[in-house]
Amino acid sequence: MPYTLEISDELRARLDDHLEEDETYEELIEELISMYETEGTFLQEGYSE
């Protein structure tokens, strides 16, 4: 069953910056979740704790 998720215009713009050609928001979010589940954390270049 599909759900509607409301996001801010700012977050949508950030997602747009990361979308590849012909990629949907759903595909991008699935990829991000897969990365998180595999790595245990989202990694940012130049970031360390």
Gaussian input, Z-matrix of N, CA and C with variables (Angstrom, degrees):
# hf/3-21g

backbone

0 1
 N
 C     1     B1
 C     2     B2     1     A1
 N     3     B3     2     A2     1     D1
 C     4     B4     3     A3     2     D2
 C     5     B5     4     A4     3     D3
 N     6     B6     5     A5     4     D4
 C     7     B7     6     A6     5     D5
 C     8     B8     7     A7     6     D6
 N     9     B9     8     A8     7     D7
 C    10    B10     9     A9     8     D8
 C    11    B11    10    A10     9     D9
 N    12    B12    11    A11    10    D10
 C    13    B13    12    A12    11    D11
 C    14    B14    13    A13    12    D12
 N    15    B15    14    A14    13    D13
 C    16    B16    15    A15    14    D14
 C    17    B17    16    A16    15    D15
 N    18    B18    17    A17    16    D16
 C    19    B19    18    A18    17    D17
 C    20    B20    19    A19    18    D18
 N    21    B21    20    A20    19    D19
 C    22    B22    21    A21    20    D20
 C    23    B23    22    A22    21    D21
 N    24    B24    23    A23    22    D22
 C    25    B25    24    A24    23    D23
 C    26    B26    25    A25    24    D24
 N    27    B27    26    A26    25    D25
 C    28    B28    27    A27    26    D26
 C    29    B29    28    A28    27    D27
 N    30    B30    29    A29    28    D28
 C    31    B31    30    A30    29    D29
 C    32    B32    31    A31    30    D30
 N    33    B33    32    A32    31    D31
 C    34    B34    33    A33    32    D32
 C    35    B35    34    A34    33    D33
 N    36    B36    35    A35    34    D34
 C    37    B37    36    A36    35    D35
 C    38    B38    37    A37    36    D36
 N    39    B39    38    A38    37    D37
 C    40    B40    39    A39    38    D38
 C    41    B41    40    A40    39    D39
 N    42    B42    41    A41    40    D40
 C    43    B43    42    A42    41    D41
 C    44    B44    43    A43    42    D42
 N    45    B45    44    A44    43    D43
 C    46    B46    45    A45    44    D44
 C    47    B47    46    A46    45    D45
 N    48    B48    47    A47    46    D46
 C    49    B49    48    A48    47    D47
 C    50    B50    49    A49    48    D48
 N    51    B51    50    A50    49    D49
 C    52    B52    51    A51    50    D50
 C    53    B53    52    A52    51    D51
 N    54    B54    53    A53    52    D52
 C    55    B55    54    A54    53    D53
 C    56    B56    55    A55    54    D54
 N    57    B57    56    A56    55    D55
 C    58    B58    57    A57    56    D56
 C    59    B59    58    A58    57    D57
 N    60    B60    59    A59    58    D58
 C    61    B61    60    A60    59    D59
 C    62    B62    61    A61    60    D60
 N    63    B63    62    A62    61    D61
 C    64    B64    63    A63    62    D62
 C    65    B65    64    A64    63    D63
 N    66    B66    65    A65    64    D64
 C    67    B67    66    A66    65    D65
 C    68    B68    67    A67    66    D66
 N    69    B69    68    A68    67    D67
 C    70    B70    69    A69    68    D68
 C    71    B71    70    A70    69    D69
 N    72    B72    71    A71    70    D70
 C    73    B73    72    A72    71    D71
 C    74    B74    73    A73    72    D72
 N    75    B75    74    A74    73    D73
 C    76    B76    75    A75    74    D74
 C    77    B77    76    A76    75    D75
 N    78    B78    77    A77    76    D76
 C    79    B79    78    A78    77    D77
 C    80    B80    79    A79    78    D78
 N    81    B81    80    A80    79    D79
 C    82    B82    81    A81    80    D80
 C    83    B83    82    A82    81    D81
 N    84    B84    83    A83    82    D82
 C    85    B85    84    A84    83    D83
 C    86    B86    85    A85    84    D84
 N    87    B87    86    A86    85    D85
 C    88    B88    87    A87    86    D86
 C    89    B89    88    A88    87    D87
 N    90    B90    89    A89    88    D88
 C    91    B91    90    A90    89    D89
 C    92    B92    91    A91    90    D90
 N    93    B93    92    A92    91    D91
 C    94    B94    93    A93    92    D92
 C    95    B95    94    A94    93    D93
 N    96    B96    95    A95    94    D94
 C    97    B97    96    A96    95    D95
 C    98    B98    97    A97    96    D96
 N    99    B99    98    A98    97    D97
 C   100   B100    99    A99    98    D98
 C   101   B101   100   A100    99    D99
 N   102   B102   101   A101   100   D100
 C   103   B103   102   A102   101   D101
 C   104   B104   103   A103   102   D102
 N   105   B105   104   A104   103   D103
 C   106   B106   105   A105   104   D104
 C   107   B107   106   A106   105   D105
 N   108   B108   107   A107   106   D106
 C   109   B109   108   A108   107   D107
 C   110   B110   109   A109   108   D108
 N   111   B111   110   A110   109   D109
 C   112   B112   111   A111   110   D110
 C   113   B113   112   A112   111   D111
 N   114   B114   113   A113   112   D112
 C   115   B115   114   A114   113   D113
 C   116   B116   115   A115   114   D114
 N   117   B117   116   A116   115   D115
 C   118   B118   117   A117   116   D116
 C   119   B119   118   A118   117   D117
 N   120   B120   119   A119   118   D118
 C   121   B121   120   A120   119   D119
 C   122   B122   121   A121   120   D120
 N   123   B123   122   A122   121   D121
 C   124   B124   123   A123   122   D122
 C   125   B125   124   A124   123   D123
 N   126   B126   125   A125   124   D124
 C   127   B127   126   A126   125   D125
 C   128   B128   127   A127   126   D126
 N   129   B129   128   A128   127   D127
 C   130   B130   129   A129   128   D128
 C   131   B131   130   A130   129   D129
 N   132   B132   131   A131   130   D130
 C   133   B133   132   A132   131   D131
 C   134   B134   133   A133   132   D132
 N   135   B135   134   A134   133   D133
 C   136   B136   135   A135   134   D134
 C   137   B137   136   A136   135   D135
 N   138   B138   137   A137   136   D136
 C   139   B139   138   A138   137   D137
 C   140   B140   139   A139   138   D138
 N   141   B141   140   A140   139   D139
 C   142   B142   141   A141   140   D140
 C   143   B143   142   A142   141   D141
 N   144   B144   143   A143   142   D142
 C   145   B145   144   A144   143   D143
 C   146   B146   145   A145   144   D144

   B1=1.4485
   B2=1.5267
   B3=1.3131
   B4=1.4653
   B5=1.5306
   B6=1.3122
   B7=1.4535
   B8=1.5215
   B9=1.3060
   B10=1.4547
   B11=1.5130
   B12=1.3087
   B13=1.4516
   B14=1.5156
   B15=1.3078
   B16=1.4578
   B17=1.5178
   B18=1.3307
   B19=1.4598
   B20=1.5252
   B21=1.3101
   B22=1.4641
   B23=1.5257
   B24=1.3203
   B25=1.4611
   B26=1.5254
   B27=1.3307
   B28=1.4683
   B29=1.5323
   B30=1.3371
   B31=1.4600
   B32=1.5195
   B33=1.3072
   B34=1.4686
   B35=1.5241
   B36=1.3174
   B37=1.4650
   B38=1.5250
   B39=1.3189
   B40=1.4748
   B41=1.5212
   B42=1.3220
   B43=1.4653
   B44=1.5267
   B45=1.3206
   B46=1.4648
   B47=1.5311
   B48=1.3311
   B49=1.4622
   B50=1.5245
   B51=1.3393
   B52=1.4631
   B53=1.5260
   B54=1.3154
   B55=1.4648
   B56=1.5225
   B57=1.3191
   B58=1.4545
   B59=1.5259
   B60=1.3083
   B61=1.4557
   B62=1.5266
   B63=1.3110
   B64=1.4671
   B65=1.5325
   B66=1.3372
   B67=1.4654
   B68=1.5277
   B69=1.3228
   B70=1.4619
   B71=1.5281
   B72=1.3293
   B73=1.4632
   B74=1.5285
   B75=1.3267
   B76=1.4617
   B77=1.5258
   B78=1.3263
   B79=1.4686
   B80=1.5288
   B81=1.3221
   B82=1.4564
   B83=1.5186
   B84=1.3160
   B85=1.4619
   B86=1.5266
   B87=1.3337
   B88=1.4689
   B89=1.5240
   B90=1.3324
   B91=1.4626
   B92=1.5262
   B93=1.3249
   B94=1.4641
   B95=1.5244
   B96=1.3223
   B97=1.4642
   B98=1.5210
   B99=1.3182
   B100=1.4656
   B101=1.5249
   B102=1.3298
   B103=1.4696
   B104=1.5196
   B105=1.3107
   B106=1.4624
   B107=1.5218
   B108=1.3195
   B109=1.4653
   B110=1.5265
   B111=1.3205
   B112=1.4586
   B113=1.5268
   B114=1.3085
   B115=1.4588
   B116=1.5335
   B117=1.3112
   B118=1.4506
   B119=1.5111
   B120=1.2946
   B121=1.4523
   B122=1.5154
   B123=1.3075
   B124=1.4573
   B125=1.5243
   B126=1.3042
   B127=1.4557
   B128=1.5201
   B129=1.3039
   B130=1.4536
   B131=1.5278
   B132=1.2834
   B133=1.4452
   B134=1.5295
   B135=1.3196
   B136=1.4629
   B137=1.5101
   B138=1.3256
   B139=1.4613
   B140=1.5151
   B141=1.3030
   B142=1.4639
   B143=1.5123
   B144=1.3319
   B145=1.4699
   B146=1.5065
   A1=108.28
   A2=117.93
   A3=120.26
   A4=111.21
   A5=114.40
   A6=121.84
   A7=109.22
   A8=115.99
   A9=121.27
   A10=108.07
   A11=115.89
   A12=122.13
   A13=107.69
   A14=116.71
   A15=120.50
   A16=108.98
   A17=115.37
   A18=120.90
   A19=108.37
   A20=115.19
   A21=119.46
   A22=110.07
   A23=115.51
   A24=120.73
   A25=110.42
   A26=116.23
   A27=120.80
   A28=110.97
   A29=117.10
   A30=120.02
   A31=110.85
   A32=117.02
   A33=119.95
   A34=110.33
   A35=117.46
   A36=120.89
   A37=110.48
   A38=116.67
   A39=120.12
   A40=110.78
   A41=117.12
   A42=120.49
   A43=110.32
   A44=116.74
   A45=121.34
   A46=111.22
   A47=116.78
   A48=121.04
   A49=111.96
   A50=117.28
   A51=121.43
   A52=113.70
   A53=116.98
   A54=119.69
   A55=110.77
   A56=115.72
   A57=120.17
   A58=107.96
   A59=116.43
   A60=121.09
   A61=110.46
   A62=117.09
   A63=125.21
   A64=113.89
   A65=118.09
   A66=121.10
   A67=108.64
   A68=116.62
   A69=121.10
   A70=109.72
   A71=115.58
   A72=119.68
   A73=109.92
   A74=116.24
   A75=120.47
   A76=111.18
   A77=117.05
   A78=120.41
   A79=111.22
   A80=117.18
   A81=120.95
   A82=110.67
   A83=117.41
   A84=121.31
   A85=110.62
   A86=117.01
   A87=120.06
   A88=110.82
   A89=116.85
   A90=121.03
   A91=111.18
   A92=116.90
   A93=121.02
   A94=111.46
   A95=116.77
   A96=120.44
   A97=110.29
   A98=117.16
   A99=120.67
   A100=110.76
   A101=116.60
   A102=120.63
   A103=109.97
   A104=116.91
   A105=121.09
   A106=110.73
   A107=117.14
   A108=120.53
   A109=111.47
   A110=117.43
   A111=121.75
   A112=111.63
   A113=116.31
   A114=121.92
   A115=112.62
   A116=116.83
   A117=120.18
   A118=113.22
   A119=116.62
   A120=121.22
   A121=108.98
   A122=116.99
   A123=120.32
   A124=106.66
   A125=116.37
   A126=120.42
   A127=109.81
   A128=115.54
   A129=120.80
   A130=107.21
   A131=116.25
   A132=121.00
   A133=109.59
   A134=115.71
   A135=119.69
   A136=113.98
   A137=118.17
   A138=121.22
   A139=109.38
   A140=116.38
   A141=120.43
   A142=109.10
   A143=115.17
   A144=119.54
   A145=110.41
   D1=124.25
   D2=179.87
   D3=-72.14
   D4=148.28
   D5=177.11
   D6=-120.79
   D7=153.48
   D8=174.96
   D9=-100.59
   D10=129.02
   D11=179.09
   D12=-117.44
   D13=122.78
   D14=179.36
   D15=-94.15
   D16=129.54
   D17=178.01
   D18=-128.80
   D19=159.34
   D20=-179.51
   D21=-73.25
   D22=161.05
   D23=176.83
   D24=-61.39
   D25=-35.93
   D26=179.68
   D27=-63.88
   D28=-44.50
   D29=178.82
   D30=-66.30
   D31=-39.26
   D32=178.12
   D33=-61.53
   D34=-40.91
   D35=178.06
   D36=-63.53
   D37=-39.56
   D38=177.70
   D39=-64.92
   D40=-41.14
   D41=176.98
   D42=-63.65
   D43=-41.89
   D44=178.69
   D45=-56.96
   D46=-36.30
   D47=-179.98
   D48=-64.31
   D49=-23.59
   D50=-175.46
   D51=-105.20
   D52=-8.10
   D53=179.38
   D54=-69.23
   D55=135.04
   D56=172.99
   D57=-87.88
   D58=166.02
   D59=-177.64
   D60=-55.31
   D61=129.76
   D62=178.68
   D63=65.76
   D64=14.61
   D65=177.73
   D66=-90.32
   D67=141.21
   D68=178.43
   D69=-92.80
   D70=163.99
   D71=175.67
   D72=-60.15
   D73=-40.50
   D74=179.91
   D75=-59.72
   D76=-43.42
   D77=179.16
   D78=-64.29
   D79=-41.62
   D80=178.48
   D81=-63.23
   D82=-44.99
   D83=-179.30
   D84=-64.78
   D85=-40.39
   D86=176.72
   D87=-60.74
   D88=-41.54
   D89=178.80
   D90=-63.96
   D91=-43.11
   D92=178.65
   D93=-62.46
   D94=-42.15
   D95=179.50
   D96=-65.93
   D97=-41.39
   D98=178.04
   D99=-61.06
   D100=-42.50
   D101=177.54
   D102=-61.65
   D103=-43.88
   D104=-179.15
   D105=-63.88
   D106=-43.56
   D107=-179.35
   D108=-66.55
   D109=-34.51
   D110=-179.45
   D111=-76.84
   D112=-46.60
   D113=-174.52
   D114=-88.89
   D115=-23.61
   D116=-176.77
   D117=84.04
   D118=-6.34
   D119=179.38
   D120=-164.20
   D121=156.26
   D122=173.12
   D123=-85.21
   D124=128.15
   D125=-179.59
   D126=-97.83
   D127=138.47
   D128=175.32
   D129=-118.93
   D130=135.92
   D131=179.18
   D132=-60.37
   D133=129.25
   D134=178.53
   D135=83.21
   D136=4.27
   D137=-178.14
   D138=-105.60
   D139=134.46
   D140=173.05
   D141=-144.40
   D142=152.04
   D143=179.92
   D144=-92.78

